[in-house]
């Protein structure tokens, strides 16, 4: 997922609309074993100003003050999102908002006001979510904190150190990536809800900032990995892998010829992963997979387990449109439904939903800030 702050380049943060007066207050408690644990709770009084400001920013007027960056849904009705400040931080050291929706994304309420957010993940069909702090620029030296909530975002507890590109198909099993000082990437698996991690096989074998394996698991065993080589000239060689044993082994599912074991024997195949654009993310629910890249190429969806791909209509290039839309994040559901954040240049963001596999979309919410 792309991280962006409009006023000064890219950054991480979170937030959401709230018509009440809730704000998260951080406090620290010492556990019985003498270790320090961090708990983020919600109080009813201290957040009136920020909640009111966010509520006003999401009202049907412009400019809005908060930009949606990422979403995580437990089901089609309940979910979380995180936001960055659109123009400037309203308070020193606090450029993020986290919000929750109880109506599928049409309205939002503030549940947390952290200093920053790098990612939010939800385990489908549960009440559990994870949040990555973003107080770190170089992970080999300063891995940020990983927080967990088991009450749909009302309270958060620090459980350990975070990983990049987190994905949790259940409340206990999760996957994420780390890189070392040589920009070498590894893939990790947790079986206890994110407290401890063990390494599994990493399919991409790409070093460098672009080498992170982007993964999406539907069960503890079934998952996809989206890989990319060094990008350049608006193109990036990409590959899609699939595992049936929880990341212990991977099978090449779809790619351009460069990633093929025998490039000279690689025939052109309809539906292979296009080299146009730079990869942004992958999300899977059931047999339906979604891939989105930069706005140099359309986002695509597969209904047959990744064998063939169909462009999402509104992301196709349009010579009459100066700023084609960019998908920032996708939350898929079983069958044919999905919710996406769509970014239109520097002017507005939209939350859209499809119930027919990506053929048609309806707008749930609009944020205007330009």
QUIRAWO-V805949 format. One line per field, one symbol per residue. ss: DSSP state (H for helix, E for strand, L for the rest). psi: psi as a letter, one per 20 degrees, with the letter a starting at -180 (. if undefined). burial: b if it has 24 or more other ideal C-beta (glycine too) atoms within 12 Angstrom, else e. A space follows every 50 residues. Layout:
# QUIRAWO-V805949
ss->???
psi->???
burial->???
This chain:
# QUIRAWO-V805949
ss->LLLLLLLLLLLLLLELLLLLLLEEEEEEEELLLLLEEEEEEEELLLLHHH HHHHHHHLLLLLLLLEEEEEEEELLLLLEEEEEEELLLLLELLELEEEEE ELLLLLLLEEEELLLLLLEEEELLLLLLEEEELLLLLLLLLLLLEEEEEL LLLLLEEEEEELLEEEELLLLLLEEEEEELLLLLEEEEEELLLLLLLEEE LLLLLLLLLLLLLEEEELLLLLEEEEEELLLELLELLEEEEEELLLLLLL EEEEELHHHLLLHHHLLLLLLLLLLELLEEEEEEELLEEEEEELLLLLLE EELLLLLLLEELHHHLLLLLLLLLEEEEEEEELLLLLEEEEEEELLLEEE EEEELLLLLLLEEEEEEELL
psi->pqpqphhmbqrqarrrqpibmqqppprpqprhjjqpqpporpqigikggh ghghghhjrmrqqqippphqqophaigprqqqqqphgqpippjnjqqprq qjkjihqqppiqmrhrphqpqqoqjajqrqppqklphnhhhmprqpqqpj kljgqqppibqrrqlqpohrihprqrqqqaijkpqqpqppjkjjgqqqqr pohglpqrhiippoqophrihprqpoqqapqqljqppqqprqqjkkjhqq ppgqrrhhiphnhijoqpppjrpqiprpqgrqpqocipqppqarjiqqqq qpjkkjgqqpqpgiiqqoiiohnqqpphqpoqrqdjqqpqpppnckgrqq oqqqjkjjgqqqphqpppj.
burial->bbbbbbeeeebbbbbbbbebebbbebeeeeeeeeeeebbbbbeeeebeeb bebbbebbeeeeebbbbbbbbbbbbbebbbbbbbbbeebbeeebbbbbbb bbebbebbbbbbbbbbbbbbbbbbebebbbbbbbbeeebeeebbbbbbbe ebbbbbbbbbbbbbbbbbbbbebbbbbbbeeeeebbbbbbeebbeebeeb bbbbebeeebbbbbbbbbbbebbbbbbbbebeeeebbbbbbbbeebbeeb bbbbbbeebeeeeeeeeeeebbbbbbbbbbbbbbbbebbbbbbbbbbbbb bbbebbeebbbbebbeeeeeeeebbbbbbbbbbeeebbbbbbbbeeebbb bbbbeebbeebeebbbbbbe
